[in-house]
Amino acid sequence: MLRVGRRTAGERAGNGPVTGTGAGHAAGAAWPSRQSLLALAVTVACAAGRMLADQHARPAVVGTKTSPTDVVTEMDQAAERLIRNQILAERPHDAILGEEGGQTGGDAPVRWVVDPLDGTVNYLYGLPDWAVSIAAEFGGNVVAGAVCAPRRDAVFCAVLGGGAWRASLTGQHDPPEPSGPGGLDGAAGVLAGAEPLSCNDRVPLGRALIATGFGYEPGRRQVQGEVLSAVLPRVRDIRRNGACAVDLCSLAAGNVDGYFERGVQYWDIAAGSLIAREAGALVGGLGGRPAGPSMTIGAGPGLFAELHDLLAGLDAERDA
């Protein structure tokens, strides 16, 4: 479960093997380390990101979701097939929750949460802000995550208790391997040239650059426009990039100070929220609830309460 707050002392304990029991675990198999899960997430996210970036023709739209403008393309489906095949080739007993293919693998203790193409409309129109997002859960908690944003030449990653990191996609050549038994190398060691991320803190609301996004249903958009018109005079400015995972990584990197959005799904935020939290940000919903479809808010510790209270006062979870 995603929680508001920085990681706990238990979460900072290191990056060794995850422990526990699970009905779906193969008999005799070793429990995975967080680093090994992160290494696989990074490898597969980079492979899918490169495959998507190599597609130069405009992809065919093959379906819609919440509205006629909320589209699914052939490349969303192709990327998820690639991701599922590569994960299961390495870890055939794991579960996978994907945006396009749903849940497979039953109650396996390790579950992968996959958004194969976050920012589909940007991708369709040739805009740069889209990404592949892959998170690994153990026992219902996200312990590793990777977001590959090819048009930004960026790979972001985090391991629970090991910090958040960014590197150049073009600098990644061979499949990464964990470099150490734990500590910061558990995250940085899987990316060549990785640099640590730290969110902005102590930014007052009036000087904060805030990212947001919009849903596709007309009634929700109407309210989101009303909320935005009330937020805009209270902050430095607004950025609307169109990809939740990229927004959360931008928060982690200090490229924006805060983020809020109503309507995001778990696969949109699973990896990005871990990356933001490991960079020092708080991520949650309104009223102490976890981040999720009703509302997701992210900001540095010094800004989170101000942004939260502003949105709460605007009744930002309502729809028309």
C-alpha positions as a Markdown table, in Angstrom:
| # | Residue | x | y | z |
|---|---|---|---|---|
| 1 | Met | 0.0 | 0.0 | 0.0 |
| 2 | Leu | 1.2 | 3.5 | -0.8 |
| 3 | Arg | 1.5 | 5.6 | 2.3 |
| 4 | Val | 1.9 | 9.3 | 3.1 |
| 5 | Gly | 5.3 | 9.8 | 4.6 |
| 6 | Arg | 8.9 | 9.0 | 4.2 |
| 7 | Arg | 10.1 | 5.4 | 4.5 |
| 8 | Thr | 10.1 | 3.9 | 7.9 |
| 9 | Ala | 13.1 | 2.6 | 9.9 |
| 10 | Gly | 12.1 | -0.9 | 8.8 |
| 11 | Glu | 12.1 | 0.1 | 5.1 |
| 12 | Arg | 15.6 | 1.6 | 5.5 |
| 13 | Ala | 16.9 | -1.7 | 6.8 |
| 14 | Gly | 18.6 | -2.5 | 3.5 |
| 15 | Asn | 18.2 | -4.3 | 0.2 |
| 16 | Gly | 18.7 | -7.9 | 1.1 |
| 17 | Pro | 16.3 | -10.8 | 0.3 |
| 18 | Val | 12.7 | -10.0 | 0.9 |
| 19 | Thr | 11.2 | -12.3 | 3.5 |
| 20 | Gly | 7.8 | -13.9 | 4.2 |
| 21 | Thr | 5.6 | -16.6 | 2.9 |
| 22 | Gly | 3.4 | -16.9 | -0.2 |
| 23 | Ala | 1.3 | -19.6 | -1.7 |
| 24 | Gly | 2.6 | -18.9 | -5.2 |
| 25 | His | 6.3 | -19.3 | -4.4 |
| 26 | Ala | 8.0 | -22.2 | -6.2 |
| 27 | Ala | 9.3 | -24.9 | -3.9 |
| 28 | Gly | 13.0 | -24.7 | -3.3 |
| 29 | Ala | 13.4 | -21.3 | -5.1 |
| 30 | Ala | 15.4 | -18.6 | -3.3 |
| 31 | Trp | 13.6 | -15.5 | -2.2 |
| 32 | Pro | 14.5 | -12.6 | -4.5 |
| 33 | Ser | 16.6 | -9.7 | -3.4 |
| 34 | Arg | 15.3 | -6.2 | -3.9 |
| 35 | Gln | 18.3 | -5.5 | -6.1 |
| 36 | Ser | 17.6 | -8.5 | -8.4 |
| 37 | Leu | 14.0 | -7.3 | -8.8 |
| 38 | Leu | 15.2 | -3.8 | -9.6 |
| 39 | Ala | 17.7 | -5.1 | -12.1 |
| 40 | Leu | 15.0 | -6.9 | -14.0 |
| 41 | Ala | 12.6 | -4.0 | -13.9 |
| 42 | Val | 15.3 | -1.7 | -15.3 |
| 43 | Thr | 16.3 | -4.2 | -18.0 |
| 44 | Val | 12.7 | -4.8 | -19.2 |
| 45 | Ala | 11.7 | -1.1 | -19.0 |
| 46 | Cys | 14.7 | -0.1 | -21.1 |
| 47 | Ala | 13.9 | -2.8 | -23.7 |
| 48 | Ala | 10.3 | -1.8 | -24.0 |
| 49 | Gly | 11.2 | 1.9 | -24.1 |
| 50 | Arg | 13.7 | 1.3 | -26.9 |
| 51 | Met | 11.1 | -0.8 | -28.8 |
| 52 | Leu | 8.6 | 2.0 | -28.5 |
| 53 | Ala | 11.1 | 4.7 | -29.5 |
| 54 | Asp | 12.1 | 2.7 | -32.6 |
| 55 | Gln | 8.5 | 2.9 | -33.9 |
| 56 | His | 8.5 | 5.9 | -36.3 |
| 57 | Ala | 5.1 | 5.5 | -38.0 |
| 58 | Arg | 2.0 | 6.7 | -36.2 |
| 59 | Pro | 0.6 | 3.7 | -34.4 |
| 60 | Ala | -2.9 | 2.4 | -35.1 |
| 61 | Val | -5.6 | 3.0 | -32.5 |
| 62 | Val | -7.1 | -0.4 | -31.6 |
| 63 | Gly | -9.5 | 0.6 | -28.8 |
| 64 | Thr | -10.7 | 3.1 | -26.2 |
| 65 | Lys | -11.2 | 3.0 | -22.4 |
| 66 | Thr | -13.0 | 5.7 | -20.4 |
| 67 | Ser | -14.0 | 7.8 | -23.4 |
| 68 | Pro | -13.5 | 8.0 | -27.2 |
| 69 | Thr | -10.4 | 10.2 | -26.6 |
| 70 | Asp | -8.8 | 7.8 | -24.1 |
| 71 | Val | -7.2 | 5.5 | -26.6 |
| 72 | Val | -5.2 | 2.2 | -26.7 |
| 73 | Thr | -2.7 | 1.8 | -29.5 |
| 74 | Glu | -1.1 | -1.3 | -31.1 |
| 75 | Met | 2.1 | -0.2 | -29.4 |
| 76 | Asp | 0.6 | -0.2 | -25.9 |
| 77 | Gln | -0.3 | -3.9 | -26.5 |
| 78 | Ala | 3.0 | -4.7 | -28.1 |
| 79 | Ala | 5.0 | -3.2 | -25.3 |
| 80 | Glu | 3.0 | -5.1 | -22.6 |
| 81 | Arg | 3.6 | -8.4 | -24.5 |
| 82 | Leu | 7.3 | -7.7 | -24.6 |
| 83 | Ile | 7.3 | -6.9 | -20.8 |
| 84 | Arg | 5.3 | -9.9 | -19.8 |
| 85 | Asn | 7.4 | -12.2 | -22.0 |
| 86 | Gln | 10.7 | -10.9 | -20.6 |
| 87 | Ile | 9.6 | -11.0 | -17.0 |
| 88 | Leu | 8.2 | -14.5 | -17.2 |
| 89 | Ala | 11.3 | -15.8 | -19.0 |
| 90 | Glu | 13.3 | -14.8 | -15.9 |
| 91 | Arg | 10.6 | -15.4 | -13.2 |
| 92 | Pro | 7.9 | -17.7 | -14.5 |
| 93 | His | 6.1 | -18.1 | -11.1 |
| 94 | Asp | 5.5 | -14.4 | -10.6 |
| 95 | Ala | 2.2 | -12.5 | -10.9 |
| 96 | Ile | 1.8 | -9.6 | -13.3 |
| 97 | Leu | -0.8 | -6.8 | -13.2 |
| 98 | Gly | -0.7 | -4.9 | -16.5 |
| 99 | Glu | -2.9 | -2.0 | -17.8 |
| 100 | Glu | -3.7 | -3.8 | -21.0 |
| 101 | Gly | -3.7 | -7.5 | -20.0 |
| 102 | Gly | -5.0 | -7.4 | -16.4 |
| 103 | Gln | -3.8 | -9.7 | -13.6 |
| 104 | Thr | -2.2 | -13.1 | -14.2 |
| 105 | Gly | -0.3 | -15.4 | -11.9 |
| 106 | Gly | -2.7 | -15.7 | -9.0 |
| 107 | Asp | -1.4 | -15.0 | -5.5 |
| 108 | Ala | 2.4 | -15.3 | -6.2 |
| 109 | Pro | 4.3 | -13.4 | -3.5 |
| 110 | Val | 6.1 | -11.3 | -6.2 |
| 111 | Arg | 3.8 | -9.2 | -8.4 |
| 112 | Trp | 4.9 | -6.9 | -11.2 |
| 113 | Val | 2.7 | -3.8 | -11.8 |
| 114 | Val | 3.1 | -2.6 | -15.4 |
| 115 | Asp | 2.1 | 0.4 | -17.4 |
| 116 | Pro | 3.6 | -0.4 | -20.8 |
| 117 | Leu | 3.0 | 3.1 | -22.2 |
| 118 | Asp | 2.1 | 5.9 | -19.8 |
| 119 | Gly | 1.2 | 8.9 | -21.9 |
| 120 | Thr | -0.4 | 7.1 | -24.9 |
| 121 | Val | -1.8 | 10.3 | -26.4 |
| 122 | Asn | 1.6 | 12.0 | -26.2 |
| 123 | Tyr | 3.1 | 9.0 | -27.9 |
| 124 | Leu | 0.4 | 9.0 | -30.6 |
| 125 | Tyr | 1.0 | 12.7 | -31.4 |
| 126 | Gly | 4.8 | 12.5 | -31.3 |
| 127 | Leu | 5.2 | 14.4 | -28.1 |
| 128 | Pro | 8.1 | 13.5 | -25.8 |
| 129 | Asp | 6.5 | 12.9 | -22.4 |
| 130 | Trp | 5.7 | 9.2 | -22.3 |
| 131 | Ala | 7.2 | 6.4 | -20.4 |
| 132 | Val | 7.3 | 2.7 | -19.5 |
| 133 | Ser | 6.6 | 2.0 | -15.8 |
| 134 | Ile | 7.4 | -1.2 | -14.0 |
| 135 | Ala | 7.2 | -1.9 | -10.3 |
| 136 | Ala | 7.8 | -5.0 | -8.3 |
| 137 | Glu | 5.7 | -5.8 | -5.2 |
| 138 | Phe | 6.5 | -8.2 | -2.5 |
| 139 | Gly | 3.7 | -9.0 | -0.1 |
| 140 | Gly | 1.7 | -6.1 | -1.4 |
| 141 | Asn | 4.4 | -3.5 | -0.9 |
| 142 | Val | 6.3 | -2.0 | -3.8 |
| 143 | Val | 10.0 | -2.7 | -3.2 |
| 144 | Ala | 11.5 | -1.8 | -6.6 |
| 145 | Gly | 10.5 | 0.3 | -9.6 |
| 146 | Ala | 11.8 | 1.7 | -12.9 |
| 147 | Val | 10.5 | 4.3 | -15.3 |
| 148 | Cys | 12.1 | 4.7 | -18.7 |
| 149 | Ala | 11.4 | 7.9 | -20.6 |
| 150 | Pro | 13.2 | 7.5 | -23.9 |
| 151 | Arg | 12.5 | 10.9 | -25.4 |
| 152 | Arg | 14.0 | 12.4 | -22.3 |
| 153 | Asp | 16.9 | 10.0 | -22.6 |
| 154 | Ala | 16.2 | 9.1 | -19.0 |
| 155 | Val | 15.9 | 6.0 | -16.8 |
| 156 | Phe | 14.6 | 6.5 | -13.2 |
| 157 | Cys | 14.7 | 3.8 | -10.6 |
| 158 | Ala | 14.4 | 3.2 | -6.9 |
| 159 | Val | 14.7 | 0.3 | -4.4 |
| 160 | Leu | 12.9 | 0.4 | -1.1 |
| 161 | Gly | 15.4 | 1.8 | 1.4 |
| 162 | Gly | 18.1 | 2.4 | -1.2 |
| 163 | Gly | 17.2 | 5.8 | -2.6 |
| 164 | Ala | 16.2 | 7.0 | -6.1 |
| 165 | Trp | 18.4 | 7.4 | -9.1 |
| 166 | Arg | 18.5 | 8.7 | -12.7 |
| 167 | Ala | 20.7 | 7.8 | -15.6 |
| 168 | Ser | 20.9 | 8.3 | -19.4 |
| 169 | Leu | 19.1 | 5.6 | -21.4 |
| 170 | Thr | 21.8 | 5.8 | -24.1 |
| 171 | Gly | 24.4 | 5.0 | -21.5 |
| 172 | Gln | 22.8 | 1.6 | -20.7 |
| 173 | His | 24.2 | -1.2 | -22.9 |
| 174 | Asp | 24.4 | -4.5 | -21.2 |
| 175 | Pro | 21.7 | -6.0 | -18.9 |
| 176 | Pro | 22.4 | -4.6 | -15.4 |
| 177 | Glu | 23.5 | -6.7 | -12.5 |
| 178 | Pro | 23.2 | -5.8 | -8.8 |
| 179 | Ser | 26.6 | -4.5 | -7.6 |
| 180 | Gly | 26.5 | -5.3 | -3.9 |
| 181 | Pro | 24.7 | -6.9 | -1.0 |
| 182 | Gly | 22.7 | -3.8 | 0.0 |
| 183 | Gly | 22.9 | -0.1 | 0.7 |
| 184 | Leu | 22.9 | 2.5 | -2.1 |
| 185 | Asp | 24.6 | 0.2 | -4.6 |
| 186 | Gly | 21.4 | -1.8 | -4.5 |
| 187 | Ala | 19.8 | 1.0 | -6.6 |
| 188 | Ala | 22.7 | 2.8 | -8.2 |
| 189 | Gly | 24.5 | -0.4 | -9.1 |
| 190 | Val | 22.0 | -1.4 | -11.7 |
| 191 | Leu | 22.4 | 1.8 | -13.8 |
| 192 | Ala | 25.6 | 3.0 | -15.5 |
| 193 | Gly | 26.3 | 6.6 | -14.6 |
| 194 | Ala | 23.5 | 6.8 | -12.1 |
| 195 | Glu | 23.0 | 10.0 | -10.1 |
| 196 | Pro | 21.0 | 10.3 | -6.9 |
| 197 | Leu | 17.7 | 12.1 | -6.9 |
| 198 | Ser | 16.4 | 14.5 | -4.2 |
| 199 | Cys | 13.1 | 16.3 | -4.3 |
| 200 | Asn | 12.8 | 20.0 | -3.6 |
| 201 | Asp | 11.9 | 20.9 | 0.0 |
| 202 | Arg | 11.0 | 24.0 | 1.9 |
| 203 | Val | 9.3 | 25.5 | -1.1 |
| 204 | Pro | 6.2 | 27.6 | 0.0 |
| 205 | Leu | 3.0 | 27.1 | -2.0 |
| 206 | Gly | 3.2 | 30.5 | -3.5 |
| 207 | Arg | 6.5 | 29.7 | -5.2 |
| 208 | Ala | 5.8 | 26.1 | -6.1 |
| 209 | Leu | 5.8 | 24.8 | -9.6 |
| 210 | Ile | 3.0 | 22.2 | -9.6 |
| 211 | Ala | 2.4 | 19.4 | -12.2 |
| 212 | Thr | -1.1 | 18.0 | -12.8 |
| 213 | Gly | -3.1 | 16.0 | -15.2 |
| 214 | Phe | -6.7 | 15.6 | -16.4 |
| 215 | Gly | -9.1 | 12.7 | -16.9 |
| 216 | Tyr | -11.1 | 12.0 | -20.0 |
| 217 | Glu | -14.7 | 12.0 | -18.9 |
| 218 | Pro | -16.4 | 15.4 | -19.6 |
| 219 | Gly | -17.8 | 15.7 | -16.1 |
| 220 | Arg | -14.5 | 15.1 | -14.4 |
| 221 | Arg | -12.7 | 17.5 | -16.7 |
| 222 | Gln | -15.2 | 20.2 | -15.9 |
| 223 | Val | -14.4 | 19.9 | -12.2 |
| 224 | Gln | -10.7 | 19.6 | -12.8 |
| 225 | Gly | -10.8 | 22.9 | -14.7 |
| 226 | Glu | -12.6 | 24.5 | -11.8 |
| 227 | Val | -10.0 | 23.2 | -9.3 |
| 228 | Leu | -7.1 | 24.3 | -11.5 |
| 229 | Ser | -8.5 | 27.8 | -11.9 |
| 230 | Ala | -8.5 | 28.1 | -8.1 |
| 231 | Val | -5.0 | 26.5 | -7.7 |
| 232 | Leu | -3.3 | 28.6 | -10.4 |
| 233 | Pro | -3.4 | 32.0 | -8.5 |
| 234 | Arg | -2.0 | 30.3 | -5.4 |
| 235 | Val | 1.2 | 28.8 | -7.0 |
| 236 | Arg | 4.1 | 29.8 | -9.1 |
| 237 | Asp | 2.7 | 28.0 | -12.2 |
| 238 | Ile | 1.2 | 24.8 | -13.5 |
| 239 | Arg | 2.7 | 22.2 | -15.8 |
| 240 | Arg | 0.6 | 19.6 | -17.6 |
| 241 | Asn | 2.8 | 17.0 | -19.3 |
| 242 | Gly | 0.4 | 14.2 | -19.8 |
| 243 | Ala | 2.2 | 11.3 | -18.2 |
| 244 | Cys | 1.8 | 10.5 | -14.5 |
| 245 | Ala | 4.9 | 8.4 | -14.2 |
| 246 | Val | 7.0 | 11.2 | -15.7 |
| 247 | Asp | 5.4 | 13.8 | -13.4 |
| 248 | Leu | 6.3 | 11.7 | -10.3 |
| 249 | Cys | 9.9 | 11.3 | -11.6 |
| 250 | Ser | 10.1 | 15.0 | -12.3 |
| 251 | Leu | 9.0 | 15.6 | -8.6 |
| 252 | Ala | 11.8 | 13.2 | -7.5 |
| 253 | Ala | 14.3 | 15.0 | -9.6 |
| 254 | Gly | 13.3 | 18.5 | -8.5 |
| 255 | Asn | 12.0 | 19.5 | -11.9 |
| 256 | Val | 8.7 | 20.4 | -10.3 |
| 257 | Asp | 7.9 | 21.0 | -6.6 |
| 258 | Gly | 4.5 | 19.2 | -6.4 |
| 259 | Tyr | 2.0 | 17.1 | -8.2 |
| 260 | Phe | -1.7 | 16.3 | -7.9 |
| 261 | Glu | -4.1 | 14.4 | -10.1 |
| 262 | Arg | -7.5 | 12.7 | -9.8 |
| 263 | Gly | -8.2 | 9.5 | -11.8 |
| 264 | Val | -4.8 | 7.8 | -12.0 |
| 265 | Gln | -4.7 | 4.1 | -11.7 |
| 266 | Tyr | -2.3 | 1.9 | -9.6 |
| 267 | Trp | -0.1 | 1.0 | -12.6 |
| 268 | Asp | 0.3 | 4.7 | -13.3 |
| 269 | Ile | 1.8 | 5.4 | -9.9 |
| 270 | Ala | 3.3 | 2.2 | -8.5 |
| 271 | Ala | 6.9 | 2.8 | -9.7 |
| 272 | Gly | 6.8 | 6.6 | -9.8 |
| 273 | Ser | 5.5 | 6.9 | -6.3 |
| 274 | Leu | 8.4 | 4.7 | -4.9 |
| 275 | Ile | 10.9 | 6.8 | -6.9 |
| 276 | Ala | 9.4 | 10.1 | -5.5 |
| 277 | Arg | 9.3 | 8.8 | -1.9 |
| 278 | Glu | 12.8 | 7.5 | -2.1 |
| 279 | Ala | 13.9 | 10.9 | -3.3 |
| 280 | Gly | 12.3 | 12.4 | -0.1 |
| 281 | Ala | 8.9 | 13.3 | -1.2 |
| 282 | Leu | 5.6 | 12.5 | 0.5 |
| 283 | Val | 3.0 | 10.8 | -1.7 |
| 284 | Gly | -0.6 | 10.2 | -0.6 |
| 285 | Gly | -4.3 | 11.0 | -1.0 |
| 286 | Leu | -6.6 | 13.4 | 0.8 |
| 287 | Gly | -7.5 | 13.0 | 4.4 |
| 288 | Gly | -4.6 | 10.5 | 5.2 |
| 289 | Arg | -5.8 | 8.0 | 2.6 |
| 290 | Pro | -3.3 | 6.3 | 0.3 |
| 291 | Ala | -2.6 | 7.7 | -3.2 |
| 292 | Gly | -5.0 | 6.3 | -5.8 |
| 293 | Pro | -7.7 | 7.0 | -8.3 |
| 294 | Ser | -9.6 | 9.3 | -6.0 |
| 295 | Met | -6.6 | 11.6 | -5.6 |
| 296 | Thr | -2.8 | 11.4 | -5.8 |
| 297 | Ile | -0.7 | 14.2 | -4.3 |
| 298 | Gly | 3.1 | 14.4 | -4.2 |
| 299 | Ala | 5.4 | 17.1 | -2.8 |
| 300 | Gly | 8.4 | 17.7 | -0.6 |
| 301 | Pro | 7.7 | 17.5 | 3.2 |
| 302 | Gly | 7.6 | 21.2 | 3.5 |
| 303 | Leu | 5.0 | 21.7 | 0.8 |
| 304 | Phe | 2.8 | 18.6 | 1.1 |
| 305 | Ala | 0.4 | 19.9 | 3.8 |
| 306 | Glu | -0.2 | 23.2 | 2.1 |
| 307 | Leu | -1.0 | 21.6 | -1.2 |
| 308 | His | -3.1 | 18.9 | 0.5 |
| 309 | Asp | -5.1 | 21.5 | 2.4 |
| 310 | Leu | -5.7 | 23.7 | -0.7 |
| 311 | Leu | -7.1 | 20.7 | -2.6 |
| 312 | Ala | -9.2 | 19.5 | 0.3 |
| 313 | Gly | -10.7 | 22.9 | 0.6 |
| 314 | Leu | -11.7 | 22.9 | -3.1 |
| 315 | Asp | -13.4 | 19.5 | -2.7 |
| 316 | Ala | -11.1 | 18.3 | -5.5 |
| 317 | Glu | -12.3 | 14.7 | -5.4 |
| 318 | Arg | -15.8 | 15.5 | -6.7 |
| 319 | Asp | -17.1 | 15.0 | -10.2 |
| 320 | Ala | -19.8 | 17.0 | -12.0 |
